[in-house]
Amino acid sequence: MECAKSGDTVKVHFKGKLDDGTVFDSSVDRDPLQFTIGRGEVIPGFDEAVDGMSAGASKTIEIPAERAYGPWRKEMVMAVDRSKFPDDFAPEVGVQLQIPQPDAEPISVTVSEISKSSVTLDANHPLAGKDLTFEIDLIEIL
């Protein structure tokens, strides 16, 4: 039976969970995820988990934060003076914003704290610093 390897395009169904069992993402009720192994299209630990699987195989794998979205980094959090925002900006904790960058892709940030004088923005990925568990079903090797 053929096994998936680096360079192969595959289709998988998955369910991603946090340590407390909370499901943070799942493809079960939608089309399978399609990606090419080894191209960096998914987090490293997920890529490595699918490498070597055969079509029809299933596995559950724990991926440490370092092989997922990396550690949570304090230097990616900053308080911005409220005067830097438009007058009609009404920030809410948990809201995601796109910060334009000159000559680069916008940076995604999450509002993490609000005070009278500043808004704290967190540029860490929402899953940074978290160990993840994935249930993976390899549907097809294309």
C-alpha positions in Angstrom: 0.0 0.0 0.0 1.3 3.4 -1.0 2.3 5.7 1.9 2.2 9.5 1.7 5.6 11.2 1.5 7.2 14.6 1.1 6.0 16.2 -2.1 2.7 14.3 -2.2 -0.6 16.2 -2.2 -3.1 14.6 0.2 -6.6 15.1 1.4 -7.3 14.6 5.1 -10.1 15.0 7.6 -9.0 16.2 11.0 -10.2 17.3 14.4 -7.9 19.6 16.4 -8.3 19.8 20.2 -6.7 21.6 23.1 -5.5 19.9 26.3 -8.8 20.4 27.9 -10.7 18.7 25.1 -12.0 21.9 23.4 -12.2 21.4 19.7 -10.6 24.5 18.0 -11.0 23.3 14.4 -12.4 20.4 12.4 -12.9 19.5 8.8 -15.5 16.8 9.6 -18.5 18.8 8.4 -16.8 20.3 5.4 -14.5 19.3 2.5 -11.3 17.6 3.5 -8.1 19.7 3.9 -5.9 19.4 0.9 -2.1 20.2 1.2 1.3 19.1 -0.1 3.5 17.4 2.4 6.7 19.3 3.1 5.8 22.6 1.6 5.0 24.4 4.8 1.3 24.7 4.1 0.3 23.3 7.5 2.1 23.4 10.9 5.3 21.3 11.0 3.9 18.7 13.4 0.8 18.1 11.3 3.0 17.7 8.2 5.2 15.2 10.0 2.1 13.2 11.2 0.7 12.7 7.8 4.1 11.7 6.2 4.2 7.9 6.1 0.4 7.4 6.5 -1.5 5.3 3.9 -4.9 6.2 2.4 -7.6 5.1 4.8 -5.4 5.2 7.8 -6.2 7.1 11.0 -4.1 8.4 13.9 -4.2 10.6 16.9 -1.1 12.7 17.5 -0.1 15.2 20.1 1.9 18.1 18.8 3.8 20.3 21.2 3.6 24.1 20.9 7.1 24.2 19.4 6.0 22.0 16.4 2.6 23.8 16.1 2.3 27.6 16.4 5.4 28.2 18.5 5.7 29.6 22.0 3.7 32.6 23.2 6.1 35.5 23.1 5.7 38.6 25.4 7.5 40.8 22.9 4.6 40.3 20.4 2.3 42.2 22.8 2.2 45.9 22.9 0.1 48.7 24.4 -0.8 51.4 21.8 -2.0 54.8 22.9 -5.7 55.3 22.1 -4.8 58.5 20.2 -3.3 56.3 17.5 -6.7 54.9 16.6 -9.5 56.6 14.7 -12.0 58.6 17.0 -14.8 56.2 16.1 -12.8 53.0 17.0 -14.6 51.1 19.7 -12.2 48.3 20.7 -13.5 45.1 22.3 -11.3 42.4 23.9 -11.0 39.4 21.6 -11.5 41.3 18.4 -9.0 40.6 15.6 -7.6 43.5 13.6 -5.4 43.7 10.5 -2.6 46.3 10.9 -1.3 47.5 7.5 2.5 47.4 7.0 4.4 49.4 4.4 5.7 47.0 1.7 4.5 43.9 3.6 1.5 41.8 4.4 -0.8 43.2 7.1 -0.2 41.8 10.7 -3.1 40.1 12.4 -3.5 41.2 16.1 -6.0 40.5 18.8 -7.2 43.1 21.2 -6.2 41.7 24.6 -6.8 44.5 27.0 -8.4 48.0 27.0 -7.8 50.9 29.3 -8.8 54.6 29.2 -5.4 55.5 27.7 -4.3 52.5 25.6 -5.3 49.3 23.7 -3.1 46.3 24.1 -2.6 44.3 20.9 -1.3 40.7 20.8 0.3 39.6 17.6 0.8 36.0 18.7 -1.2 33.4 16.9 -4.2 32.5 19.1 -2.9 29.0 19.5 0.7 30.0 20.3 2.1 28.3 23.4 -0.5 25.6 23.3 0.0 21.8 22.8 -2.4 20.5 20.3 -4.0 17.0 19.7 -5.2 16.1 16.2 -7.3 13.1 15.1 -6.3 12.6 11.4 -7.9 10.5 8.7 -5.9 10.3 5.5 -8.7 10.2 2.8 -6.6 10.3 -0.4 -3.1 10.6 -1.8 -3.5 12.5 -5.1 
